Amino acid sequence: MAAHDEGSMLETILGYMSKIEGVRKIDAVLILLSEMGRVLVNADRCTLWLLDTQKKELWTKVAHGIDRVHMPAGSGIAGVAVGSGETVIVNDPYRDPRFNQEIDRKTGYTTRSILVVPIKNSRGEVLGAFQTINKQTAAGKFEESDIKYLKLASTYAGEAIEAAKLNEEIEETQRDVIFALAEAGETRSKETGNHVQRVSEYCRSLALLACLPKKEAELLKLAAPMHDIGKIAIPDAILLKPGRLDPEEFAVMKTHAESGYTILKGSARPILKAAATVAREHHERYDGTGYPRGLKGNDIHIFGRICAIADVFDALGSDRVYKKAWPIEKIVEEFTAQRGAQFDPALIDTFLAHLDQFTAIRERLKDI
């Protein structure tokens, strides 16, 4: 329902801002802001365009049912508003040469009225714009009150977009650093960078198949590359030994799990906290005979239980300094034998039931 007075308008804005608070992904923020804009001015649709200054284009996540739309920065009514930094109302767009009719042609939608209000950051720089379409009144035209409502909303929107973009930059930096460190560690132990990518993808897929929330599956995907980071503390004579380790050497090798946890545990970042758990627990066994703490069953974190399967699957199916890759039939035989011993039986059942999905990942990210 439209906001008919300033009180209800502010209530609408504050309601949406409370929903947006804590949302970390820019796409989700854009969806909520677009909904807010539509409700505020009683429009049929609202698109929130963002300006990409490097590519010199406008893009949106939600526009007329299309997943993602790009257009040149100066194109259409939105481009005019973003370029000038001024509000634009067009109540007869097909008679306006500035109107870009391409999207209507693609979707079969008819645009009858448009209101575009630029969104700026605290420095006055244009970030993008609200574009509301088709006022839902008898007259079907946007008015001065609609401008007032969207201008106020644009102030809140600018803050929300900047916060979401900053958060995504931080998370992207964390991800890049994690993969770089993990690949450096694997290179030292003569593994390939593709090993950490494969384990990461296996973990995400198995987590989703095991019905973990998508957010948790994505977190595990980002954390999994650090599972063996503790190997940086293992001497080369042991880490690079071409044959099997003797008991004393294996005792030293096992310390990498606790070393990885020690390296990562001090961070408050969710990704690194998850990575610390994975590093410490991916060598625990379901029957309690694993290391470093001899955890048993569900006392092992679900991330550790998933990564254990992913890591062993990739290790058995890859050439190593001490062995050749196993054929898939032998890997399946081993996993079946270790069901309930080394591995969580429910997760093993899920993994084997969807084996094609994991072999497809292995093929896509195979070592060259």
Secondary structure, 3 states (H helix, E strand, C coil): CCCCCHHHHHHHHHHHHHHHCCCCCHHHHHHHHHHHHHHHCCEEEEEEEEEECCCCEEEECCECCECCEEEECCCHHHHHHHHHCCCEEECCHHHCCCCCCHHHHHHCCCCCCEEEEEEECCCCCEEEEEEEEEECCCCCCCCHHHHHHHHHHHHHHHHHHHHHHHHHHHHHHHHHHHHHHHHHHHHHCCCCHHHHHHHHHHHHHHHHHCCCCHHHHHHHHHHHHHCCHHHHHCCHHHHCCCCCCCHHHHHHHHHHHHHHHHHHCCCCCHHHHHHHHHHHHCCCCCCCCCCCCCCCHHHCCHHHHHHHHHHHHHHHCCCECCECCCCHHHHHHHHHHCECCCECHHHHHHHHHCHHHHHHHHHHCCCC
